[in-house]
Amino acid sequence: MGRWRMLRQVVRRRRRWLESHSRRNMHIYTIRKLDIYRRRHSLLFSQWIE
């Protein structure tokens, strides 16, 4: 009984860590996506000015 409770606690902790980890990865991915979009937009803008 005690061992099962410990296992459940470990699983819960691991799930929480995975959630925070994936959230951080999504944040990095969003920043990268915005950076690519901004770069592409500035390229289009500079071509339009010329």
PyMOL commands that set and color helices and strands:
alter all, ss='L'
color gray80, all
select helices_A, chain A and resi 2-49
alter helices_A, ss='H'
color red, helices_A
deselect
rebuild
show_as cartoon
